[in-house]
Amino acid sequence: MPAVPMDIHSITGWAAALIATKTCNPRIPMVAKFYAPWCNSNNEMAPFYLSLAEQEPHVQFLNVNVADPEAYAVGALYQVDYDSLPTFVGTYDGVSFHKVQGKNRRAVANMVDELKKAAWKMPPEAEQDKADGNKAFAEKEYKSAIAHYSAAITKAPRTAVLYSNRAISYLKLSEEDAASAEHPDSEWHPKRCRGKAFGDACSVIDLDVRWGKAWVRYAQAMIAGQQDVLDADMAPELKAERVRFVRDGAIAMLGQAAIMSEGKFRAEAEALQRALLDGA
């Protein structure tokens, strides 16, 4: 999806946007902001809305200017109260899902999260694969856990938690002594596992940038990647510089995770951050 909201000027443009979201595979949710240029509340919300669109590339964001005569009908279609602009409407598969009026940033962000959950709800088969993966992970059968999470991902490719779980499984596998005995070309070699974990961590960020645990996973993958820097054939001063770069990046990611998390996840992020700072 574009990084900026799409401007809708007519019923025809609205219909085209709806059709586009319904024909994507998998289908994508859509959020529309109904506004008027003279509305001060809209002007206050505009930077936040743009930022939200940039953070959520798998959601289609729209701008509908109800002061435009041809776009006015779109607002009427969704019973937008023109005395309560801006109004944000979330839809999925053409059906209105949520509506938020005014400049409540938290309510709009929560609406997007709930819309994504409804749109990307895992089918029962993927839920079972995830449960099987969790069981294998608890039993430290990391290869089996990876296989189950991979199966779930094929059925629910936009579910961030599946990539998060597979990432930590790859990291745990890379730490096992048996992995070190793998041939460098083996998919289970520690370096390859760390690379796959980093790829999955990037996918988690891409799918849910406002999820604190996503940033924890990203930091964990960065920290694990330090081993590949240490193993690399390069000048000692360059190696030390790159290790510092990775460490500083991980510290920043964990700080972001702490800001976005509460409870156990926040404590985990802060503990990892302190450990890195103490070792600096």
Secondary structure, 3 states (H helix, E strand, C coil): CCCCCEEECCHHHHHHHHHHHHHCCCCCCEEEEEECCCCHHHHHHHHHHHHHHHHCCCCEEEEEECCCHHHHHHHHHCCCCCCCCCEEEEEECCEEEEEEECCCHHHHHHHHHHHHHHHCCCCHHHHHHHHHHHHHHHCCCHHHHHHHHHHHHHHCCCCHHHHHHHHHHHHHHHCCHHHHCCCCCCCCCHHHHHHHHHHHHHHHHHHCCCCHHHHHHHHHHHHHHHHHHHHCCCCHHHHHHHHHHHHHHHHHHHHHHHHHCCHHHHHHHHHHHHHHHHCC
